[in-house]
Amino acid sequence: MSARRVAPVALLGTTASGKSAIAMDVAGRQPGIEIVCVDSMTVYRGMDIGTAKPSAAARVTVPHHLLDLVDPGEEFTVAQFQSAARAALCGIASREHRALLVGGTGLYLRSVVDDLEFPGRYPKVAAELDAEAGRPGGLARLYVRLAALDPVAASRTTATNRRRIVRALEVTIGSGRPFSSFGPGLTAYPPTEVVLVGIPFDGDVVDRRIETRFRRWVAEGLVDEVRHLAARPGGLSRTARQALGYKELLAHVVDGAPLGECVDAAIRRTRMFARRQMSWYRRDPRIRWARSAADAARMLAGLLGASADVAAGAALEPGRDPSDTR
């Protein structure tokens, strides 16, 4: 890797926060910046409109990475994303360019920022555990078993969290190694070389943008895009079909649910998702919160090498909450 390697910068914000537009504006004005898209759904080819995927023109103006990696019928895990992101960042560094991560999906961003270690999958073990969890008293028995095999992992969850109990036991039994040994988990925020810049959250503004944007996508052909994807041999993978908007419109094109109801459902779910995203981000004390979208742009410009006057007064101390307007 180049000796002149410089730390990546990450711009994060909820869906419909305007992060992609900010990133393009800054990167388009500063040579040598390449955008790394941190999104769990833009990795799928053919899922374009409803993922707000950058246009072909935008990709010509500024190099983009981690788009269109797999067919929508394929499963794609966070571990695969992490591997692809590492390769992209190494390539950017070798060209002595700056990487601008833009996201998005909180876990995917953490996988890159914190170099998380992801345990493998053991489907047979998981199926047996899941079947046991579904029996009367089964989940309680599994929690007792987890507490005996990996008390640290048991302490990080509750006796009623079926998904986490099953996953922790799956890894512990399948790998022969305690689930907790794969790292401190997502509650730890160690030092990182990546500079994290956050766009503040205004619920009313984001809610309006989500509705306006989704209705525009429908007018631009999102229903036809979903119909085409559903008609592919093999259809959509389990993960791809959970994408915001696609899941709801599949109910229309496959099951015949009324389009208006499906659109309303997609808008509601996207609004709830935005709030979950912000809750995730607020837990990370390393984020430098901008005061506004314009402030975020100035912070990026300064961090990515623009003139000093562009960034003057833009930086905030890490951990500053966007709701703090002082």
Summary of the structure (lengths in Angstrom):
residues: 326
radius of gyration: 21.1
end to end distance: 41.5
largest distance: 65.7
contacts: 998
relative contact order: 0.16
helix: 51%
strand: 8%
